[in-house]
Amino acid sequence: MGIHALPEGWDALSAFVVIKCRDEDGDVAWSFRTTEEIDPYELLGALTVQTDLVRKRMVANWSTDDDEASDEASDEPE
C-alpha cells in the first residue's frame, strides 16, 4: 500500500493517517496513526476542512443522483 506523493518541493512535517483495515478475525475496522504528536487545534482544523470538502462532494453527487432519478421517472409511461 502506498500514499499519494506530495507536490514537488514540498516537505512532509507530520501526518495523521486514517487506515481502513481488516483485523485478525477478518472484520473491517478503522485505525488512526500519527507520525508524532500533532497540535490538536491544527489537527481539528485540518479534519474540519476535509470533512466539509467530503460533505460538499457527497451533496453534489446526491443532487446529481436525484436529477437523474426524476428524469428517469418522467420517461416512464403513465
C-alpha positions in Angstrom: 0.0 0.0 0.0 1.2 3.5 -0.7 0.2 7.1 -0.3 0.0 9.8 -3.0 3.2 11.8 -3.2 3.3 15.5 -2.1 3.9 18.1 -4.8 7.5 18.6 -5.9 9.3 20.9 -3.5 7.0 20.2 -0.5 8.5 18.6 2.7 6.3 16.5 5.0 6.3 17.8 8.6 3.8 15.5 10.3 0.9 13.2 9.3 -2.4 11.9 10.6 -3.4 8.8 8.7 -6.8 7.1 8.6 -6.5 3.5 7.6 -9.3 1.0 6.8 -8.0 -2.4 7.9 -9.0 -6.0 8.3 -8.2 -7.4 11.7 -7.1 -10.9 12.7 -10.7 -12.1 12.7 -11.4 -10.8 9.2 -13.5 -7.9 10.5 -13.2 -4.4 8.9 -12.0 -1.7 11.3 -10.6 1.8 11.2 -7.3 2.7 12.6 -5.6 6.1 13.1 -1.9 6.8 13.2 0.3 9.9 13.6 3.9 10.5 12.8 4.3 12.5 16.0 2.3 14.5 18.5 0.2 16.9 16.4 -1.2 20.1 17.8 -4.8 19.3 18.4 -6.0 22.7 17.1 -4.2 22.2 13.8 -5.5 18.6 13.6 -9.1 19.7 14.3 -8.8 22.5 11.7 -7.4 20.1 9.0 -10.0 17.5 9.7 -12.8 20.0 9.7 -11.8 21.3 6.3 -11.6 17.7 4.9 -14.9 16.9 6.4 -16.5 19.9 4.7 -15.0 19.0 1.4 -16.2 15.4 1.5 -19.7 16.6 2.6 -19.8 19.0 -0.4 -18.8 16.2 -2.8 -21.5 13.9 -1.4 -24.2 16.6 -1.6 -23.2 17.4 -5.2 -23.4 13.7 -6.1 -26.7 13.4 -4.2 -28.2 16.3 -6.2 -27.0 14.7 -9.5 -28.5 11.3 -8.5 -31.8 13.0 -7.6 -31.9 14.8 -11.0 -31.2 11.5 -12.9 -33.9 9.7 -10.9 -36.5 12.4 -11.7 -35.5 12.3 -15.4 -35.9 8.5 -15.5 -39.3 8.8 -13.7 -40.6 11.3 -16.3 -39.6 9.0 -19.1 -41.8 6.2 -17.9 -45.2 5.7 -19.5 -48.2 6.7 -17.3 
